[in-house]
Amino acid sequence: MSEKACRNCRLIVNTNLCPECKTASSSEEWVGEAIILDPKNSLIAKSMGITKPGRYALRVR
Ligand SMILES: [Zn+2]
């Protein structure tokens, strides 16, 4: 099963329902991957608006 990314928060998930934002809108068409370990000290996390650690897609279609 391929991984998907949430269209709302860009978290990489393998279900349709995102466990983080509870949005049932995930896409198989995403590119790039950012592993955020420490959102408070990550420029990537800040620019993406991420507040929780996890794996995120850089772009979701
Ligand atoms: Zn989400």
N, CA, C, O and the ligand as a Tripos MOL2 file, in Angstrom:
@<TRIPOS>MOLECULE
protein
  245   243    62     0     0
PROTEIN
NO_CHARGES

@<TRIPOS>ATOM
      1 N           0.8390   -1.1990    0.0000 N.3       1 MET1
      2 CA          0.0000    0.0000    0.0000 C.3       1 MET1
      3 C           0.8770    1.2540    0.0000 C.2       1 MET1
      4 O           1.7980    1.3850    0.8070 O.2       1 MET1
      5 N           0.5800    2.1450   -0.8970 N.am      2 SER2
      6 CA          1.4120    3.3430   -0.9830 C.3       2 SER2
      7 C           1.0230    4.3640    0.0770 C.2       2 SER2
      8 O          -0.1070    4.3980    0.5650 O.2       2 SER2
      9 N           1.9680    5.1640    0.4000 N.am      3 GLU3
     10 CA          1.7080    6.1730    1.4140 C.3       3 GLU3
     11 C           1.0070    7.3780    0.8080 C.2       3 GLU3
     12 O           1.1720    7.6990   -0.3690 O.2       3 GLU3
     13 N           0.2390    8.0170    1.6310 N.am      4 LYS4
     14 CA         -0.4910    9.2030    1.1980 C.3       4 LYS4
     15 C          -0.1050   10.3780    2.0750 C.2       4 LYS4
     16 O           0.5240   10.2290    3.1220 O.2       4 LYS4
     17 N          -0.4980   11.5320    1.6180 N.am      5 ALA5
     18 CA         -0.2360   12.7210    2.4220 C.3       5 ALA5
     19 C          -1.5360   13.4950    2.6090 C.2       5 ALA5
     20 O          -2.3360   13.6440    1.6860 O.2       5 ALA5
     21 N          -1.7160   13.9720    3.8050 N.am      6 CYS6
     22 CA         -2.9170   14.7340    4.1380 C.3       6 CYS6
     23 C          -2.9080   16.0650    3.4010 C.2       6 CYS6
     24 O          -1.9130   16.7900    3.4250 O.2       6 CYS6
     25 N          -4.0120   16.3810    2.7500 N.am      7 ARG7
     26 CA         -4.0770   17.6570    2.0110 C.3       7 ARG7
     27 C          -4.1660   18.8420    2.9580 C.2       7 ARG7
     28 O          -3.8280   19.9650    2.5840 O.2       7 ARG7
     29 N          -4.6020   18.6060    4.1390 N.am      8 ASN8
     30 CA         -4.7880   19.7000    5.0860 C.3       8 ASN8
     31 C          -3.4940   20.0500    5.8270 C.2       8 ASN8
     32 O          -3.0690   21.2060    5.8270 O.2       8 ASN8
     33 N          -2.8670   19.0470    6.4580 N.am      9 CYS9
     34 CA         -1.6820   19.3600    7.2670 C.3       9 CYS9
     35 C          -0.4080   18.7620    6.6840 C.2       9 CYS9
     36 O           0.6760   18.9770    7.2260 O.2       9 CYS9
     37 N          -0.5220   18.0150    5.5870 N.am     10 ARG10
     38 CA          0.6120   17.4220    4.8610 C.3      10 ARG10
     39 C           1.3280   16.3060    5.6230 C.2      10 ARG10
     40 O           2.4320   15.9160    5.2430 O.2      10 ARG10
     41 N           0.7350   15.8000    6.6600 N.am     11 LEU11
     42 CA          1.2980   14.6450    7.3490 C.3      11 LEU11
     43 C           1.2240   13.4260    6.4300 C.2      11 LEU11
     44 O           0.2280   13.2240    5.7360 O.2      11 LEU11
     45 N           2.2930   12.6100    6.4300 N.am     12 ILE12
     46 CA          2.2860   11.4030    5.6190 C.3      12 ILE12
     47 C           1.5560   10.3050    6.3930 C.2      12 ILE12
     48 O           1.9190    9.9660    7.5200 O.2      12 ILE12
     49 N           0.5290    9.7650    5.7650 N.am     13 VAL13
     50 CA         -0.3360    8.7870    6.4350 C.3      13 VAL13
     51 C          -0.5340    7.5790    5.5250 C.2      13 VAL13
     52 O          -0.2000    7.6310    4.3410 O.2      13 VAL13
     53 N          -1.0710    6.5030    6.0680 N.am     14 ASN14
     54 CA         -1.4240    5.3830    5.1970 C.3      14 ASN14
     55 C          -2.9050    5.0360    5.3020 C.2      14 ASN14
     56 O          -3.3280    3.9350    4.9490 O.2      14 ASN14
     57 N          -3.6660    5.9760    5.7830 N.am     15 THR15
     58 CA         -5.1110    5.8160    5.7930 C.3      15 THR15
     59 C          -5.7350    7.0520    5.1480 C.2      15 THR15
     60 O          -5.0500    8.0440    4.9010 O.2      15 THR15
     61 N          -7.0230    6.9850    4.8820 N.am     16 ASN16
     62 CA         -7.6950    8.1350    4.3080 C.3      16 ASN16
     63 C          -7.9240    9.2210    5.3400 C.2      16 ASN16
     64 O          -7.8700   10.4130    5.0370 O.2      16 ASN16
     65 N          -8.1810    8.7880    6.5640 N.am     17 LEU17
     66 CA         -8.4530    9.7510    7.6230 C.3      17 LEU17
     67 C          -7.1470   10.1070    8.3320 C.2      17 LEU17
     68 O          -6.4630    9.2410    8.8790 O.2      17 LEU17
     69 N          -6.8240   11.3700    8.3110 N.am     18 CYS18
     70 CA         -5.6070   11.8250    8.9580 C.3      18 CYS18
     71 C          -5.7660   11.7640   10.4770 C.2      18 CYS18
     72 O          -6.7130   12.3350   11.0190 O.2      18 CYS18
     73 N          -4.8540   11.0790   11.1680 N.am     19 PRO19
     74 CA         -4.9740   10.9670   12.6290 C.3      19 PRO19
     75 C          -4.6860   12.2830   13.3380 C.2      19 PRO19
     76 O          -5.0490   12.4650   14.5000 O.2      19 PRO19
     77 N          -4.0410   13.1830   12.6430 N.am     20 GLU20
     78 CA         -3.6290   14.4290   13.2840 C.3      20 GLU20
     79 C          -4.7130   15.5010   13.2430 C.2      20 GLU20
     80 O          -5.0640   16.0800   14.2720 O.2      20 GLU20
     81 N          -5.2380   15.7590   12.0520 N.am     21 CYS21
     82 CA         -6.2160   16.8410   11.9380 C.3      21 CYS21
     83 C          -7.6230   16.3130   11.6640 C.2      21 CYS21
     84 O          -8.5620   17.0870   11.4790 O.2      21 CYS21
     85 N          -7.7580   14.9720   11.6400 N.am     22 LYS22
     86 CA         -9.0700   14.3290   11.4600 C.3      22 LYS22
     87 C          -9.7500   14.7180   10.1530 C.2      22 LYS22
     88 O         -10.9770   14.7290   10.0590 O.2      22 LYS22
     89 N          -8.9430   15.0340    9.1530 N.am     23 THR23
     90 CA         -9.4980   15.3640    7.8500 C.3      23 THR23
     91 C          -9.3970   14.1440    6.9410 C.2      23 THR23
     92 O          -8.3270   13.5520    6.8050 O.2      23 THR23
     93 N         -10.4920   13.7770    6.3320 N.am     24 ALA24
     94 CA        -10.4940   12.6190    5.4420 C.3      24 ALA24
     95 C         -10.1890   13.0790    4.0180 C.2      24 ALA24
     96 O         -11.0030   12.9210    3.1080 O.2      24 ALA24
     97 N          -9.0220   13.6380    3.8520 N.am     25 SER25
     98 CA         -8.6250   14.1060    2.5350 C.3      25 SER25
     99 C          -7.1340   13.8920    2.3500 C.2      25 SER25
    100 O          -6.3240   14.7830    2.6040 O.2      25 SER25
    101 N          -6.7810   12.6740    1.8950 N.am     26 SER26
    102 CA         -5.3730   12.4010    1.6580 C.3      26 SER26
    103 C          -5.1570   12.1180    0.1840 C.2      26 SER26
    104 O          -6.0660   11.6810   -0.5210 O.2      26 SER26
    105 N          -3.9370   12.3740   -0.2710 N.am     27 SER27
    106 CA         -3.6210   12.2450   -1.6830 C.3      27 SER27
    107 C          -2.4120   11.3500   -1.8790 C.2      27 SER27
    108 O          -1.4660   11.3960   -1.0920 O.2      27 SER27
    109 N          -2.4380   10.5260   -2.9400 N.am     28 GLU28
    110 CA         -1.2710    9.7160   -3.2580 C.3      28 GLU28
    111 C          -0.2620   10.5160   -4.0650 C.2      28 GLU28
    112 O           0.8710   10.0840   -4.2760 O.2      28 GLU28
    113 N          -0.6890   11.6800   -4.5080 N.am     29 GLU29
    114 CA          0.1980   12.5090   -5.3160 C.3      29 GLU29
    115 C           0.8500   13.5860   -4.4730 C.2      29 GLU29
    116 O           0.3450   14.6990   -4.3250 O.2      29 GLU29
    117 N           1.9950   13.2060   -3.9270 N.am     30 TRP30
    118 CA          2.7370   14.1780   -3.1410 C.3      30 TRP30
    119 C           4.2140   14.0010   -3.4450 C.2      30 TRP30
    120 O           4.6440   12.9230   -3.8580 O.2      30 TRP30
    121 N           4.9800   15.0440   -3.2450 N.am     31 VAL31
    122 CA          6.4170   14.9780   -3.5130 C.3      31 VAL31
    123 C           7.2040   15.5530   -2.3420 C.2      31 VAL31
    124 O           6.7440   16.4370   -1.6190 O.2      31 VAL31
    125 N           8.3920   15.0210   -2.1900 N.am     32 GLY32
    126 CA          9.2870   15.5090   -1.1450 C.3      32 GLY32
    127 C           8.8800   15.0000    0.2120 C.2      32 GLY32
    128 O           7.7260   14.6370    0.4390 O.2      32 GLY32
    129 N           9.8190   14.9770    1.0900 N.am     33 GLU33
    130 CA          9.5290   14.4790    2.4270 C.3      33 GLU33
    131 C          10.3750   15.2350    3.4340 C.2      33 GLU33
    132 O          11.5830   15.3890    3.2550 O.2      33 GLU33
    133 N           9.7420   15.6990    4.4790 N.am     34 ALA34
    134 CA         10.4710   16.3860    5.5420 C.3      34 ALA34
    135 C          10.1770   15.6780    6.8460 C.2      34 ALA34
    136 O           9.0220   15.5290    7.2460 O.2      34 ALA34
    137 N          11.2440   15.2410    7.5050 N.am     35 ILE35
    138 CA         11.0570   14.6210    8.8120 C.3      35 ILE35
    139 C          11.3220   15.6860    9.8690 C.2      35 ILE35
    140 O          12.4470   16.1550   10.0440 O.2      35 ILE35
    141 N          10.2700   16.0470   10.5530 N.am     36 ILE36
    142 CA         10.3660   17.1030   11.5610 C.3      36 ILE36
    143 C          10.4650   16.4610   12.9410 C.2      36 ILE36
    144 O           9.5360   15.7990   13.4030 O.2      36 ILE36
    145 N          11.5980   16.6670   13.5820 N.am     37 LEU37
    146 CA         11.7990   16.0940   14.9150 C.3      37 LEU37
    147 C          11.5370   17.1280   16.0110 C.2      37 LEU37
    148 O          11.0150   16.8140   17.0810 O.2      37 LEU37
    149 N          11.9150   18.3600   15.7100 N.am     38 ASP38
    150 CA         11.7940   19.4220   16.7070 C.3      38 ASP38
    151 C          11.2070   20.6790   16.0590 C.2      38 ASP38
    152 O          11.9460   21.5780   15.6560 O.2      38 ASP38
    153 N           9.8820   20.7360   15.9620 N.am     39 PRO39
    154 CA          9.2190   21.8190   15.2180 C.3      39 PRO39
    155 C           9.5960   23.2130   15.7140 C.2      39 PRO39
    156 O           9.6490   24.1570   14.9260 O.2      39 PRO39
    157 N           9.8560   23.3470   17.0060 N.am     40 LYS40
    158 CA         10.1460   24.6700   17.5420 C.3      40 LYS40
    159 C          11.4740   25.2140   17.0480 C.2      40 LYS40
    160 O          11.6640   26.4280   16.9740 O.2      40 LYS40
    161 N          12.3950   24.3180   16.7090 N.am     41 ASN41
    162 CA         13.7110   24.7570   16.2680 C.3      41 ASN41
    163 C          13.9790   24.4270   14.8050 C.2      41 ASN41
    164 O          15.1300   24.3870   14.3710 O.2      41 ASN41
    165 N          12.9170   24.1930   14.0500 N.am     42 SER42
    166 CA         13.0870   23.8370   12.6500 C.3      42 SER42
    167 C          12.5390   24.9330   11.7420 C.2      42 SER42
    168 O          11.3660   25.2970   11.8230 O.2      42 SER42
    169 N          13.4040   25.4490   10.8820 N.am     43 LEU43
    170 CA         12.9570   26.4800    9.9490 C.3      43 LEU43
    171 C          11.9580   25.9100    8.9540 C.2      43 LEU43
    172 O          11.0140   26.5870    8.5470 O.2      43 LEU43
    173 N          12.1770   24.6450    8.5630 N.am     44 ILE44
    174 CA         11.2450   24.0040    7.6320 C.3      44 ILE44
    175 C           9.8650   23.9200    8.2590 C.2      44 ILE44
    176 O           8.8590   24.2350    7.6240 O.2      44 ILE44
    177 N           9.8290   23.4940    9.5050 N.am     45 ALA45
    178 CA          8.5520   23.3740   10.2010 C.3      45 ALA45
    179 C           7.8550   24.7240   10.2980 C.2      45 ALA45
    180 O           6.6430   24.8310   10.1140 O.2      45 ALA45
    181 N           8.6400   25.7430   10.5890 N.am     46 LYS46
    182 CA          8.0400   27.0770   10.7010 C.3      46 LYS46
    183 C           7.4680   27.5420    9.3780 C.2      46 LYS46
    184 O           6.3630   28.0820    9.3200 O.2      46 LYS46
    185 N           8.2410   27.3260    8.3010 N.am     47 SER47
    186 CA          7.7660   27.7970    7.0060 C.3      47 SER47
    187 C           6.5670   26.9910    6.5320 C.2      47 SER47
    188 O           5.7700   27.4790    5.7300 O.2      47 SER47
    189 N           6.4300   25.7600    7.0180 N.am     48 MET48
    190 CA          5.3020   24.9230    6.6210 C.3      48 MET48
    191 C           4.1410   25.0300    7.6070 C.2      48 MET48
    192 O           3.0580   24.5010    7.3560 O.2      48 MET48
    193 N           4.3650   25.7000    8.7070 N.am     49 GLY49
    194 CA          3.3040   25.8410    9.6980 C.3      49 GLY49
    195 C           3.0660   24.5820   10.5050 C.2      49 GLY49
    196 O           1.9520   24.3300   10.9630 O.2      49 GLY49
    197 N           4.1260   23.7840   10.6800 N.am     50 ILE50
    198 CA          4.0060   22.5190   11.3970 C.3      50 ILE50
    199 C           4.3380   22.7160   12.8720 C.2      50 ILE50
    200 O           5.3330   23.3530   13.2170 O.2      50 ILE50
    201 N           3.5030   22.1690   13.7230 N.am     51 THR51
    202 CA          3.7360   22.3270   15.1570 C.3      51 THR51
    203 C           4.0130   21.0110   15.8610 C.2      51 THR51
    204 O           4.4080   20.9980   17.0270 O.2      51 THR51
    205 N           3.8050   19.8930   15.1540 N.am     52 LYS52
    206 CA          4.0310   18.5950   15.7870 C.3      52 LYS52
    207 C           5.0540   17.7880   15.0170 C.2      52 LYS52
    208 O           5.0970   17.8650   13.7900 O.2      52 LYS52
    209 N           5.8950   17.0020   15.7160 N.am     53 PRO53
    210 CA          6.8930   16.1730   15.0280 C.3      53 PRO53
    211 C           6.2250   15.1190   14.1550 C.2      53 PRO53
    212 O           5.1170   14.6640   14.4400 O.2      53 PRO53
    213 N           6.9160   14.7430   13.0930 N.am     54 GLY54
    214 CA          6.3820   13.7040   12.2180 C.3      54 GLY54
    215 C           6.9820   13.8000   10.8360 C.2      54 GLY54
    216 O           7.8680   14.6140   10.5750 O.2      54 GLY54
    217 N           6.4750   12.9390    9.9400 N.am     55 ARG55
    218 CA          6.9230   12.9710    8.5460 C.3      55 ARG55
    219 C           5.8910   13.7410    7.7350 C.2      55 ARG55
    220 O           4.6930   13.4690    7.8140 O.2      55 ARG55
    221 N           6.3630   14.6900    6.9670 N.am     56 TYR56
    222 CA          5.4590   15.5340    6.1920 C.3      56 TYR56
    223 C           5.8820   15.5890    4.7340 C.2      56 TYR56
    224 O           7.0660   15.5140    4.4050 O.2      56 TYR56
    225 N           4.8910   15.7200    3.8740 N.am     57 ALA57
    226 CA          5.1660   15.9110    2.4540 C.3      57 ALA57
    227 C           5.4120   17.3810    2.1930 C.2      57 ALA57
    228 O           4.7640   18.2450    2.7850 O.2      57 ALA57
    229 N           6.3520   17.6610    1.3040 N.am     58 LEU58
    230 CA          6.6310   19.0600    0.9880 C.3      58 LEU58
    231 C           5.5330   19.6540    0.1130 C.2      58 LEU58
    232 O           5.1550   20.8170    0.2500 O.2      58 LEU58
    233 N           5.0390   18.8170   -0.7870 N.am     59 ARG59
    234 CA          3.9610   19.2860   -1.6640 C.3      59 ARG59
    235 C           2.9130   18.2030   -1.8400 C.2      59 ARG59
    236 O           3.2430   17.0430   -2.0860 O.2      59 ARG59
    237 N           1.6740   18.5750   -1.7150 N.am     60 VAL60
    238 CA          0.5700   17.6350   -1.9270 C.3      60 VAL60
    239 C          -0.3270   18.1930   -3.0060 C.2      60 VAL60
    240 O          -0.7120   19.3620   -2.9710 O.2      60 VAL60
    241 N          -0.6610   17.3380   -3.9770 N.am     61 ARG61
    242 CA         -1.5590   17.7990   -5.0270 C.3      61 ARG61
    243 C          -2.9960   17.5070   -4.6930 C.2      61 ARG61
    244 O          -3.8900   17.8310   -5.4750 O.2      61 ARG61
    245 ZN         -3.9290   16.0920    8.3970 Zn       62 ZN62
@<TRIPOS>BOND
     1     1     2 1
     2     2     3 1
     3     3     4 2
     4     3     5 am
     5     5     6 1
     6     6     7 1
     7     7     8 2
     8     7     9 am
     9     9    10 1
    10    10    11 1
    11    11    12 2
    12    11    13 am
    13    13    14 1
    14    14    15 1
    15    15    16 2
    16    15    17 am
    17    17    18 1
    18    18    19 1
    19    19    20 2
    20    19    21 am
    21    21    22 1
    22    22    23 1
    23    23    24 2
    24    23    25 am
    25    25    26 1
    26    26    27 1
    27    27    28 2
    28    27    29 am
    29    29    30 1
    30    30    31 1
    31    31    32 2
    32    31    33 am
    33    33    34 1
    34    34    35 1
    35    35    36 2
    36    35    37 am
    37    37    38 1
    38    38    39 1
    39    39    40 2
    40    39    41 am
    41    41    42 1
    42    42    43 1
    43    43    44 2
    44    43    45 am
    45    45    46 1
    46    46    47 1
    47    47    48 2
    48    47    49 am
    49    49    50 1
    50    50    51 1
    51    51    52 2
    52    51    53 am
    53    53    54 1
    54    54    55 1
    55    55    56 2
    56    55    57 am
    57    57    58 1
    58    58    59 1
    59    59    60 2
    60    59    61 am
    61    61    62 1
    62    62    63 1
    63    63    64 2
    64    63    65 am
    65    65    66 1
    66    66    67 1
    67    67    68 2
    68    67    69 am
    69    69    70 1
    70    70    71 1
    71    71    72 2
    72    71    73 am
    73    73    74 1
    74    74    75 1
    75    75    76 2
    76    75    77 am
    77    77    78 1
    78    78    79 1
    79    79    80 2
    80    79    81 am
    81    81    82 1
    82    82    83 1
    83    83    84 2
    84    83    85 am
    85    85    86 1
    86    86    87 1
    87    87    88 2
    88    87    89 am
    89    89    90 1
    90    90    91 1
    91    91    92 2
    92    91    93 am
    93    93    94 1
    94    94    95 1
    95    95    96 2
    96    95    97 am
    97    97    98 1
    98    98    99 1
    99    99   100 2
   100    99   101 am
   101   101   102 1
   102   102   103 1
   103   103   104 2
   104   103   105 am
   105   105   106 1
   106   106   107 1
   107   107   108 2
   108   107   109 am
   109   109   110 1
   110   110   111 1
   111   111   112 2
   112   111   113 am
   113   113   114 1
   114   114   115 1
   115   115   116 2
   116   115   117 am
   117   117   118 1
   118   118   119 1
   119   119   120 2
   120   119   121 am
   121   121   122 1
   122   122   123 1
   123   123   124 2
   124   123   125 am
   125   125   126 1
   126   126   127 1
   127   127   128 2
   128   127   129 am
   129   129   130 1
   130   130   131 1
   131   131   132 2
   132   131   133 am
   133   133   134 1
   134   134   135 1
   135   135   136 2
   136   135   137 am
   137   137   138 1
   138   138   139 1
   139   139   140 2
   140   139   141 am
   141   141   142 1
   142   142   143 1
   143   143   144 2
   144   143   145 am
   145   145   146 1
   146   146   147 1
   147   147   148 2
   148   147   149 am
   149   149   150 1
   150   150   151 1
   151   151   152 2
   152   151   153 am
   153   153   154 1
   154   154   155 1
   155   155   156 2
   156   155   157 am
   157   157   158 1
   158   158   159 1
   159   159   160 2
   160   159   161 am
   161   161   162 1
   162   162   163 1
   163   163   164 2
   164   163   165 am
   165   165   166 1
   166   166   167 1
   167   167   168 2
   168   167   169 am
   169   169   170 1
   170   170   171 1
   171   171   172 2
   172   171   173 am
   173   173   174 1
   174   174   175 1
   175   175   176 2
   176   175   177 am
   177   177   178 1
   178   178   179 1
   179   179   180 2
   180   179   181 am
   181   181   182 1
   182   182   183 1
   183   183   184 2
   184   183   185 am
   185   185   186 1
   186   186   187 1
   187   187   188 2
   188   187   189 am
   189   189   190 1
   190   190   191 1
   191   191   192 2
   192   191   193 am
   193   193   194 1
   194   194   195 1
   195   195   196 2
   196   195   197 am
   197   197   198 1
   198   198   199 1
   199   199   200 2
   200   199   201 am
   201   201   202 1
   202   202   203 1
   203   203   204 2
   204   203   205 am
   205   205   206 1
   206   206   207 1
   207   207   208 2
   208   207   209 am
   209   209   210 1
   210   210   211 1
   211   211   212 2
   212   211   213 am
   213   213   214 1
   214   214   215 1
   215   215   216 2
   216   215   217 am
   217   217   218 1
   218   218   219 1
   219   219   220 2
   220   219   221 am
   221   221   222 1
   222   222   223 1
   223   223   224 2
   224   223   225 am
   225   225   226 1
   226   226   227 1
   227   227   228 2
   228   227   229 am
   229   229   230 1
   230   230   231 1
   231   231   232 2
   232   231   233 am
   233   233   234 1
   234   234   235 1
   235   235   236 2
   236   235   237 am
   237   237   238 1
   238   238   239 1
   239   239   240 2
   240   239   241 am
   241   241   242 1
   242   242   243 1
   243   243   244 2
@<TRIPOS>SUBSTRUCTURE
     1 MET1         2 RESIDUE 1 A MET
     2 SER2         6 RESIDUE 1 A SER
     3 GLU3        10 RESIDUE 1 A GLU
     4 LYS4        14 RESIDUE 1 A LYS
     5 ALA5        18 RESIDUE 1 A ALA
     6 CYS6        22 RESIDUE 1 A CYS
     7 ARG7        26 RESIDUE 1 A ARG
     8 ASN8        30 RESIDUE 1 A ASN
     9 CYS9        34 RESIDUE 1 A CYS
    10 ARG10       38 RESIDUE 1 A ARG
    11 LEU11       42 RESIDUE 1 A LEU
    12 ILE12       46 RESIDUE 1 A ILE
    13 VAL13       50 RESIDUE 1 A VAL
    14 ASN14       54 RESIDUE 1 A ASN
    15 THR15       58 RESIDUE 1 A THR
    16 ASN16       62 RESIDUE 1 A ASN
    17 LEU17       66 RESIDUE 1 A LEU
    18 CYS18       70 RESIDUE 1 A CYS
    19 PRO19       74 RESIDUE 1 A PRO
    20 GLU20       78 RESIDUE 1 A GLU
    21 CYS21       82 RESIDUE 1 A CYS
    22 LYS22       86 RESIDUE 1 A LYS
    23 THR23       90 RESIDUE 1 A THR
    24 ALA24       94 RESIDUE 1 A ALA
    25 SER25       98 RESIDUE 1 A SER
    26 SER26      102 RESIDUE 1 A SER
    27 SER27      106 RESIDUE 1 A SER
    28 GLU28      110 RESIDUE 1 A GLU
    29 GLU29      114 RESIDUE 1 A GLU
    30 TRP30      118 RESIDUE 1 A TRP
    31 VAL31      122 RESIDUE 1 A VAL
    32 GLY32      126 RESIDUE 1 A GLY
    33 GLU33      130 RESIDUE 1 A GLU
    34 ALA34      134 RESIDUE 1 A ALA
    35 ILE35      138 RESIDUE 1 A ILE
    36 ILE36      142 RESIDUE 1 A ILE
    37 LEU37      146 RESIDUE 1 A LEU
    38 ASP38      150 RESIDUE 1 A ASP
    39 PRO39      154 RESIDUE 1 A PRO
    40 LYS40      158 RESIDUE 1 A LYS
    41 ASN41      162 RESIDUE 1 A ASN
    42 SER42      166 RESIDUE 1 A SER
    43 LEU43      170 RESIDUE 1 A LEU
    44 ILE44      174 RESIDUE 1 A ILE
    45 ALA45      178 RESIDUE 1 A ALA
    46 LYS46      182 RESIDUE 1 A LYS
    47 SER47      186 RESIDUE 1 A SER
    48 MET48      190 RESIDUE 1 A MET
    49 GLY49      194 RESIDUE 1 A GLY
    50 ILE50      198 RESIDUE 1 A ILE
    51 THR51      202 RESIDUE 1 A THR
    52 LYS52      206 RESIDUE 1 A LYS
    53 PRO53      210 RESIDUE 1 A PRO
    54 GLY54      214 RESIDUE 1 A GLY
    55 ARG55      218 RESIDUE 1 A ARG
    56 TYR56      222 RESIDUE 1 A TYR
    57 ALA57      226 RESIDUE 1 A ALA
    58 LEU58      230 RESIDUE 1 A LEU
    59 ARG59      234 RESIDUE 1 A ARG
    60 VAL60      238 RESIDUE 1 A VAL
    61 ARG61      242 RESIDUE 1 A ARG
    62 ZN62       245 GROUP 0 **** ****
